[in-house]
C-alpha cells in the first residue's frame, strides 16, 4: 500500500482523543476457508471502545473538540432509538461532563433496550417525536430545541446525524491513513475496501483520505443501507466538496471517485432480511465477530456476494470496515435467533 504522505496535514482541526486507536486489522482466515476464497481482512472499528464503540466516535472526536473550543456545554443530535450515533454522543457527553439532548424518532418504547438503554444510563435527555411529524418539521423542531436550550442559559452545539459534517469527516481521513499503514505492514499492496453507508461521513472522509494520501491502490466501495445510490451520490459529493472548501484541502474531487454496491437496503432502513441475518450468523460462527442487522450485516451481504461471484478476493485482498452496532443486536433477539426468517425478503444484488 503506497502513499506519498505519512503524516496528518497541517490543516487538521483540533481533536479530542476519545477512541481506543488504532483499531485492529485482522484477517478472517476461517471465513476464507469456509468460502474457498482469497484474502479477507476486517478493520475492527467496532473496537474503538466499549461504550464508545463504532465509527461514530472517530467523527465525534472532532465535533466535540470544536464544541469545547467554542465554549459549548450541550450536544444536540438526532436519530432512531437504536442509533449508534446517539448512544456514542450521549457517552461522549457523559465523559466530558456535557449535557446531551437526543431527538428520537419515532418515539422510543417505554422499555429501553440496546442503544436506547445506554442513552438512558448515560443521562441523556431524550425528546421523542412521531416520525412523520419530525420529518415534516425537522428544521423548525431543531431550531426550537436549540432556542429552548439558549433560553435556559445553555450553550448548545448541533451535531448532524452520524456527525456527518465537514469537521467530522476528519475522523475517517485519519482512519484511512491508519488503515493504509496497517495494510502496508501486513504486506497488502492493493485492495478493495467495503463499508456501509448511511449518513455518509464515514465514506466521505475515507474518500477524501484516499485522495489526500494518494492511495491509488485502495478502491473504496460504499454499501447503502438507507436511501438509494442517487441520494448518496448527491449527499456525499456535497459533503466532500464542503470539507475541501472549509479546510482548503489540496485535492480535486470528482463524482467518479465514488463507487457503490447497490441492492442491499432491502425493504428499508433498519428492516432486516434473510441474507442479512444469515451473514451475521456466518461471521459469528466462523470468526466469533458480531455484526448488526441495520448497518454491518447488510454491508457484509455485499461483501459475501462479491466473494462468491469473484468480484472480491481474487486478484487482490478485500477489507471490510466493521463500523460497530453490537448494542442494537439486543433489541433484535427474536430476529437473530429464528432459524426460519421467512418474513424477511432478500434483496436483489445490483452491485
PyMOL commands that set and color helices and strands:
alter all, ss='L'
color gray80, all
select helices_A, chain A and resi 29-35+45-47+56-69+84-96+114-121+131-136+138-151+161-163+170-185+201-212+229-247+255-257+274-287+296-308+326-331+333-337
alter helices_A, ss='H'
color red, helices_A
select strands_A, chain A and resi 25-27+40-44+74-79+99-105+125-129+156-158+191-197+218-224+317-322
alter strands_A, ss='S'
color yellow, strands_A
deselect
rebuild
show_as cartoon
